[in-house]
Structures are given as structure tokens and as C-alpha cells.
Amino acid sequence: MFTKSLWAGAAVVLAVPLLSLPAAAAPELRVISWNICGEAGGERGDAGYCPYRNEPDKKVQQIAGLVSEHKANVVLLQEVCGVAADSHMELLKAALGPGWSFARADGARPDGRVDCRGSLSGNLGLGIAVRSRIIDTKVTQTLPPDTTGKSKQTLPTLCVRTANWTGTRICTTHVLADPADPRRPQQVRNIKTAVSAGGLDVVLGGDFNLFPGSAELRPLSSAYEECDAGGAKRNEVTHHAWTNGKHVYRKRDHVFATKAGTSRRFTSCDADQSLMDRTANEPDSGPPNGYSDHAPLIGYLPGA
């Protein structure tokens, strides 16, 4: 910058060096990952039952409440409906308000259809909401094709980059549920390839349908730090099933992040089991006590 000073009647130009201001640090990442089992279908007592599946507004209320409670700035959703005006993703846009950006990706069922069934409208898949401006979105179909031709299912990995965390790729995914499906190991390897491309830091959350210590999960669990792999709340339950008249509790959901040397990067991690339906699933079981068969997983970590 140059300024002028009058001295002895003459204009003298003084060179004043510009001050170099340090770059603003990226804000803390506060991440919610939740499979909201948002697609319609299944009555109380049916194997496919999930609470409030035909009432997207109730699920969205809970997501918005979590965002407010945790001051979250990243929301990763699985089994969510989008596109239509009354879908989860569109209702969430209205609930979160300005300052948020959104991305989504279709995921087809085994019959190849992506439409949300029952009284819902829109398409089924993954969703991301970030309190920042999205500068890049990438959808990768990470589920290998079914060579038998019996299934047309697709399970993508959805990633975004944002203006606030330019050096971080924020992603969500959903792994096949069937443990006997031979495609699962390759799907996990494909997810690792998709999220690690370009050497950026990674934040990845989703429903992996794989348990802690699983060999199939190792490409991710060995490469990245896991949200609740340490501390007092290690490997908390994130899923409830009612199987053969018994409650079955397992951890199927995970949030990973790029490691930071020898110290832990996650400063907090918690599964909010108050939002997971833990009731028996019989025709006369009465109302649910949660909003999904999964619990949301919430992790805090410094911005990269």
C-alpha cells in the first residue's frame, strides 16, 4: 500500500509494506452420521418395520434437534429420500435454514428402483448437509455389479469438498447388509479408493453393516482413525434388531477420519441411543421409543 505525505511543500510517496495476516483456521468439525431408515414400508410386526417411516417430518425434526444440540456442521445420512418437495432432504433444507449446502446420491434397491415407496415421494439414497459452501461433489458407485444378474442394487459413496474445509473430503456410504454376499469385501476396498483419491484428509461416516474388528472392514479401520475406537465409550451399540423374539444389539455404524500422527484426532464421540428404537417388534408392541433402528453417531474433531 502506498500513502502520500506532504513535506516542505512536496508530495513524497512513502512505501508501506502490506501486513501478512495468518490464514484463518478451519472450524472444528462436528459430524453426525445416521441411517434414518427413511424409506416407507413395513408395519409393526413385519421384518421391514422401522418407526415413522411414512412421517419424514418427524425424522427431520430429530436431525435438526441433533444439529442444534451439538452445534453440528456436518450431517451424513443413509436411507434418506430426496428430490421431492416433501422428502427428508428438502424438509431438512428448510429446517436448517441459510448457510447450509446439500448433496445427495441415488441408491437403487435390488429390483433397480430408486423411488421411495409407500406414502413417500422422491428418490432413495444418501444425503450430506454441511454448514459451508460445497465446491465439489463426487458420486462413485462402489458396489460391484452382481455377476449373477439377480440384483440391480447400487450403493454409492457420496463425497463433497467445502469452502471451509478445502483440504478435507467429507463422505458417506452404505455397505451391503447381507453377510453372505461375496461383493462386500470388494465394496469396502472400492470405498477406500474413492474417498482417498487425491491425498486429501478424509472424514467418512455411514452404515457399514460390519462390526468392530471385522476383517472386511480392515481396509478402512487400519487406514483411518475411528470415532469411538478409544475412550470410555468404545464401540457403542448403534443398531437394534428384533430377531426370533429376541433383542439383538450390534455396532454397525462408523465414522472415520485421517489419522494425526500418534495422538487421537477425535476429541469426542457418542452414539445417541435415545433415538434408536429398542422396543420389541410384535403386532401388539405399541409405539416405538426411537426414530430409527439405528442410533446416530456424533464425533467432534479439529478442522484440518
C-alpha positions in Angstrom: 0.0 0.0 0.0 1.3 3.5 -0.8 0.5 6.7 1.2 1.3 10.3 0.4 2.9 12.8 2.9 3.4 16.5 2.4 6.8 17.7 3.4 8.3 21.1 2.6 5.6 21.6 0.0 6.5 18.4 -1.9 4.4 15.3 -2.3 6.5 12.4 -1.1 5.4 8.8 -1.7 6.1 6.5 1.2 6.2 2.7 0.6 4.4 1.0 3.5 4.7 -2.8 3.4 1.5 -4.8 3.5 1.0 -6.9 6.6 0.7 -10.6 6.1 -2.3 -11.9 8.1 -2.3 -15.6 9.1 -4.8 -17.7 7.3 -7.9 -18.4 9.3 -8.0 -21.8 10.9 -10.7 -24.2 9.6 -13.5 -24.5 12.2 -13.9 -27.6 14.3 -15.8 -30.4 12.5 -18.9 -31.7 14.4 -20.2 -34.7 12.5 -23.5 -36.5 12.7 -23.8 -39.8 10.9 -27.2 -41.6 10.9 -29.1 -44.2 9.0 -32.6 -42.9 9.5 -34.3 -46.0 7.7 -36.2 -43.3 5.9 -37.9 -45.3 3.2 -41.6 -46.2 3.6 -42.6 -49.9 4.1 -43.3 -52.4 6.8 -45.9 -52.4 9.5 -45.5 -53.1 13.2 -44.5 -56.8 13.5 -43.1 -57.0 9.9 -39.4 -57.8 9.4 -39.1 -54.5 7.5 -40.6 -52.3 10.2 -39.0 -49.0 11.1 -40.5 -46.3 13.2 -42.1 -43.3 11.5 -41.0 -44.4 8.0 -44.1 -42.7 6.5 -43.6 -39.5 8.5 -40.5 -37.8 7.2 -41.2 -34.6 9.2 -40.7 -36.4 12.5 -37.3 -37.8 11.4 -36.2 -34.4 10.2 -37.2 -32.8 13.5 -34.8 -35.2 15.3 -32.0 -34.5 12.8 -32.4 -30.7 13.3 -32.6 -31.2 17.0 -29.3 -33.1 17.0 -27.7 -30.3 14.9 -28.8 -27.7 17.4 -27.7 -29.8 20.5 -24.2 -30.5 19.2 -23.8 -27.3 17.1 -23.0 -29.7 14.3 -21.8 -28.5 10.9 -21.7 -31.9 9.0 -24.7 -34.3 8.7 -24.2 -37.6 6.9 -27.4 -39.6 6.2 -28.2 -43.0 4.8 -31.5 -44.4 3.6 -32.8 -40.9 3.1 -35.3 -39.7 0.5 -34.6 -36.6 -1.6 -35.6 -34.6 -4.7 -39.3 -34.3 -3.9 -40.5 -31.2 -2.0 -41.8 -33.3 0.9 -38.8 -35.6 1.1 -36.3 -35.8 4.0 -33.6 -33.8 2.3 -35.9 -31.0 1.2 -37.6 -30.7 4.6 -34.1 -30.7 6.2 -33.1 -27.7 4.0 -36.0 -25.8 5.4 -35.3 -26.9 8.9 -31.6 -26.0 8.9 -32.0 -22.7 7.1 -29.5 -20.5 5.3 -25.7 -21.1 5.5 -26.1 -24.9 4.7 -25.4 -26.7 1.5 -26.7 -30.1 0.4 -25.7 -33.1 -1.8 -27.4 -36.4 -2.4 -27.0 -39.6 -4.5 -29.5 -42.3 -5.6 -29.1 -45.8 -4.3 -31.2 -48.4 -6.1 -32.9 -51.4 -4.4 -32.2 -54.9 -5.7 -35.1 -54.5 -8.1 -33.4 -51.5 -9.6 -36.0 -49.0 -8.5 -34.9 -45.8 -6.7 -38.3 -44.4 -5.8 -39.3 -44.1 -2.2 -42.2 -46.3 -1.6 -45.4 -46.1 0.4 -46.8 -42.6 1.0 -43.3 -41.0 0.5 -42.1 -39.4 -2.7 -38.7 -38.7 -4.1 -35.6 -40.9 -4.6 -33.9 -43.2 -2.1 -30.2 -42.9 -1.3 -27.5 -40.9 0.6 -27.5 -37.3 1.8 -24.9 -34.8 3.0 -25.6 -31.4 4.7 -22.7 -29.1 5.5 -22.6 -25.7 7.1 -20.4 -24.3 4.4 -20.4 -23.8 0.6 -19.9 -27.1 -1.3 -17.3 -26.6 -4.0 -17.1 -30.1 -5.4 -19.4 -33.2 -5.3 -18.5 -36.7 -6.4 -20.7 -39.8 -6.5 -18.9 -43.2 -7.0 -20.8 -46.4 -7.5 -18.7 -48.5 -5.1 -20.9 -51.7 -5.0 -19.5 -54.2 -7.6 -22.2 -55.4 -10.0 -24.0 -58.7 -9.3 -22.5 -61.1 -11.8 -25.4 -63.5 -11.3 -27.8 -60.8 -12.7 -30.2 -61.3 -9.8 -29.7 -57.9 -8.2 -29.7 -54.4 -9.7 -28.8 -52.8 -6.4 -26.5 -49.8 -6.3 -24.8 -48.4 -3.1 -22.8 -45.3 -3.9 -20.3 -43.4 -2.0 -21.0 -39.6 -1.9 -18.3 -37.1 -1.2 -18.1 -33.3 -1.0 -15.4 -30.7 -0.6 -16.3 -27.3 1.0 -15.1 -23.8 1.2 -14.5 -24.0 5.0 -12.5 -27.3 4.9 -10.8 -27.2 1.4 -8.3 -29.9 2.3 -10.9 -32.4 3.6 -13.1 -34.8 1.6 -16.3 -35.4 3.5 -18.1 -38.6 2.6 -20.9 -41.0 3.4 -21.6 -44.6 2.3 -23.7 -47.7 2.9 -22.4 -51.2 2.7 -24.4 -54.3 1.8 -26.3 -55.8 4.7 -26.1 -59.5 3.6 -23.0 -61.0 5.3 -23.1 -63.9 2.7 -22.8 -61.6 -0.3 -19.3 -62.1 -1.8 -19.2 -58.5 -3.1 -18.8 -56.9 0.4 -15.0 -57.1 0.7 -14.6 -55.5 -2.7 -17.1 -52.9 -1.9 -15.2 -51.8 1.1 -11.9 -51.7 -0.9 -13.8 -49.6 -3.5 -14.9 -47.2 -0.8 -11.4 -46.8 0.4 -10.2 -46.0 -3.1 -13.0 -43.5 -3.7 -12.5 -41.5 -0.5 -8.7 -41.4 -0.5 -8.3 -40.2 -4.1 -6.1 -37.1 -4.4 -4.5 -37.4 -1.0 -6.9 -35.1 0.9 -7.8 -35.6 4.5 -10.9 -37.8 4.9 -14.0 -37.8 7.1 -16.2 -40.8 6.3 -19.3 -41.9 8.0 -22.0 -44.4 7.3 -23.8 -47.6 7.8 -21.1 -50.2 7.1 -23.1 -53.3 8.3 -19.8 -54.5 9.6 -18.8 -55.0 13.3 -15.7 -53.7 15.1 -12.7 -55.9 14.4 -14.2 -57.3 11.2 -11.6 -58.4 8.6 -13.8 -57.0 5.8 -13.7 -53.5 7.5 -9.9 -53.6 7.8 -9.1 -51.6 4.7 -10.8 -48.6 6.4 -10.2 -49.3 10.1 -6.4 -49.8 9.5 -6.0 -46.7 7.4 -8.1 -44.3 9.4 -8.8 -43.3 13.0 -12.3 -44.4 14.1 -14.5 -42.2 16.1 -15.2 -44.5 19.1 -12.3 -46.9 18.9 -10.9 -45.4 22.1 -12.0 -43.7 25.2 -14.7 -44.6 27.8 -17.4 -45.1 25.2 -15.6 -47.6 23.0 -17.6 -49.4 20.3 -21.1 -48.3 21.4 -24.1 -50.1 20.1 -25.6 -48.3 17.1 -28.2 -50.8 15.8 -31.1 -52.7 17.3 -32.9 -55.7 15.7 -35.8 -57.9 16.9 -34.8 -61.3 15.7 -36.6 -64.6 16.6 -38.3 -62.9 19.5 -35.0 -61.5 20.9 -33.4 -58.2 21.1 -30.1 -58.0 19.2 -27.8 -55.1 19.7 -24.7 -54.5 17.5 -22.4 -51.8 16.3 -22.9 -51.4 12.5 -22.2 -47.7 12.0 -18.8 -46.0 12.0 -17.2 -42.6 11.5 -13.6 -42.5 10.3 -11.1 -39.7 9.8 -7.5 -39.3 8.6 -5.0 -40.1 11.4 -3.0 -37.3 13.0 0.3 -38.9 14.0 0.3 -40.8 17.2 -2.4 -38.7 19.0 -6.1 -39.2 18.7 -7.8 -36.7 16.4 -11.4 -37.2 17.6 -12.0 -35.2 20.7 -15.4 -36.6 21.4 -17.6 -39.5 20.2 -21.0 -40.7 21.2 -23.9 -42.8 19.9 -27.2 -41.3 20.9 -29.1 -44.4 21.7 -32.1 -42.4 22.9 -33.1 -42.0 19.2 -32.8 -45.7 18.5 -36.0 -47.8 18.7 -35.3 -50.5 21.3 -38.9 -51.9 21.5 -39.9 -55.5 20.7 -41.3 -55.7 17.2 -44.6 -57.5 17.5 -48.0 -56.5 16.2 -49.1 -55.5 19.7 -45.8 -53.9 20.8 -47.3 -50.4 20.9 -45.5 -47.2 19.9 -41.7 -47.2 19.3 -39.3 -45.4 21.6 -37.0 -44.1 18.9 -37.0 -42.9 15.3 -34.8 -45.4 13.5 -33.4 -48.9 14.1 -30.0 -47.1 14.1 -28.6 -44.7 16.6 -26.9 -41.5 15.3 -23.1 -41.4 15.8 -21.7 -38.0 16.7 -18.0 -37.1 16.5 -16.0 -33.9 17.1 -12.6 -33.3 15.6 -10.4 -30.3 14.8 -10.7 -28.8 11.4 -7.9 -29.8 9.0 
